[in-house]
């Protein structure tokens, strides 16, 4: 979830910066497009940032022991264990809609915030 939020806020910040530069410079078309992109990203950005994150992140590294865990595996979310291998950004619990926000390292039991 932290990876998705970083991507979402980075893109939203970029659109906002473009809008803030275009408004005082009297670039109405650029300001209008940037504002439309901000509105579109507000509603569709969560889905798009998951796609971007899934293509960028291929493994997760434990900060305690340095173990690399593949990003695509069968994840356990609460009491639910996924029935197929998925990327951690796409894993959800079908009972309550919860997403994978953290996991424990299988080697050193350190919590890895995703």
Secondary structure, 3 states (H helix, E strand, C coil): CHHHHHHHHHHHHHHHHHHHHHHHCCCHHHHHHHHHHHHHHHHHHHHHHHHHHHHHCCEEECCCCCCEEECEECCEECCEECCCCEECCCCECCCCCCECCEEECCCCCCEEEC
